[in-house]
């Protein structure tokens, strides 16, 4: 998914809630941002909202050809 397809959104949350999300993210080896996105998807799925699976993001260094 190109970066242009992602929406930046400032979020204000209680510090205790943020700490809990950070702990969950660390336990699942995710960034806090990825954890929040995962939690939102899970909550929407529980409510019956169906979303297509996110496209996998490229990881690691770009190849020399892409530079």
C-alpha positions as a Markdown table, in Angstrom:
| # | Residue | x | y | z |
|---|---|---|---|---|
| 1 | Unk | 0.0 | 0.0 | 0.0 |
| 2 | Unk | 1.6 | 3.3 | -1.0 |
| 3 | Unk | 2.1 | 5.8 | 1.7 |
| 4 | Unk | -0.4 | 8.1 | 0.0 |
| 5 | Unk | -3.2 | 5.6 | 0.8 |
| 6 | Unk | -2.7 | 6.0 | 4.5 |
| 7 | Unk | -4.4 | 8.7 | 6.5 |
| 8 | Unk | -2.5 | 10.5 | 9.3 |
| 9 | Unk | -4.7 | 11.3 | 12.3 |
| 10 | Unk | -3.7 | 12.9 | 15.6 |
| 11 | Unk | -5.1 | 10.9 | 18.5 |
| 12 | Unk | -5.4 | 11.9 | 22.1 |
| 13 | Unk | -5.8 | 9.1 | 24.6 |
| 14 | Unk | -5.5 | 8.6 | 28.3 |
| 15 | Unk | -1.9 | 7.8 | 29.4 |
| 16 | Unk | -2.9 | 4.5 | 31.0 |
| 17 | Unk | -4.6 | 3.4 | 27.8 |
| 18 | Unk | -1.6 | 4.4 | 25.8 |
| 19 | Unk | 0.7 | 2.4 | 28.1 |
| 20 | Unk | -1.5 | -0.6 | 27.7 |
| 21 | Unk | -1.4 | -0.4 | 23.9 |
| 22 | Unk | 2.4 | 0.0 | 24.1 |
| 23 | Unk | 2.7 | -3.2 | 26.2 |
| 24 | Unk | 0.4 | -5.1 | 23.8 |
| 25 | Unk | 2.4 | -3.9 | 20.8 |
| 26 | Unk | 5.7 | -4.9 | 22.4 |
| 27 | Unk | 4.3 | -8.3 | 23.2 |
| 28 | Unk | 3.2 | -8.9 | 19.6 |
| 29 | Unk | 6.3 | -7.3 | 18.1 |
| 30 | Unk | 4.4 | -4.5 | 16.4 |
| 31 | Unk | 4.8 | -0.8 | 16.4 |
| 32 | Unk | 2.2 | 1.1 | 18.4 |
| 33 | Unk | 0.7 | 2.5 | 15.2 |
| 34 | Unk | 0.3 | -1.1 | 13.8 |
| 35 | Unk | -1.2 | -2.2 | 17.1 |
| 36 | Unk | -3.8 | 0.6 | 17.0 |
| 37 | Unk | -4.7 | -0.3 | 13.4 |
| 38 | Unk | -5.0 | -4.0 | 14.3 |
| 39 | Unk | -7.2 | -3.2 | 17.3 |
| 40 | Unk | -9.4 | -1.0 | 15.2 |
| 41 | Unk | -9.8 | -3.8 | 12.6 |
| 42 | Unk | -10.6 | -6.3 | 15.3 |
| 43 | Unk | -13.2 | -4.0 | 16.8 |
| 44 | Unk | -14.9 | -3.4 | 13.5 |
| 45 | Unk | -14.9 | -7.1 | 12.6 |
| 46 | Unk | -16.7 | -7.8 | 15.9 |
| 47 | Unk | -19.4 | -5.3 | 14.9 |
| 48 | Unk | -19.8 | -7.0 | 11.5 |
| 49 | Unk | -17.9 | -4.4 | 9.4 |
| 50 | Unk | -16.0 | -6.2 | 6.7 |
| 51 | Unk | -12.8 | -4.7 | 5.3 |
| 52 | Unk | -10.5 | -6.1 | 2.7 |
| 53 | Unk | -7.2 | -7.4 | 4.1 |
| 54 | Unk | -4.4 | -4.7 | 4.1 |
| 55 | Unk | -1.8 | -5.1 | 1.4 |
| 56 | Unk | 1.5 | -6.3 | 2.7 |
| 57 | Unk | 4.1 | -3.6 | 3.1 |
| 58 | Unk | 7.6 | -4.0 | 1.7 |
| 59 | Unk | 10.1 | -4.5 | 4.5 |
| 60 | Unk | 13.9 | -3.9 | 4.6 |
| 61 | Unk | 16.1 | -1.9 | 2.4 |
| 62 | Unk | 15.1 | -1.0 | -1.1 |
| 63 | Unk | 17.0 | -2.7 | -3.9 |
| 64 | Unk | 19.7 | -0.8 | -5.7 |
| 65 | Unk | 17.5 | -0.8 | -8.8 |
| 66 | Unk | 14.7 | 1.1 | -7.0 |
| 67 | Unk | 17.0 | 4.1 | -6.0 |
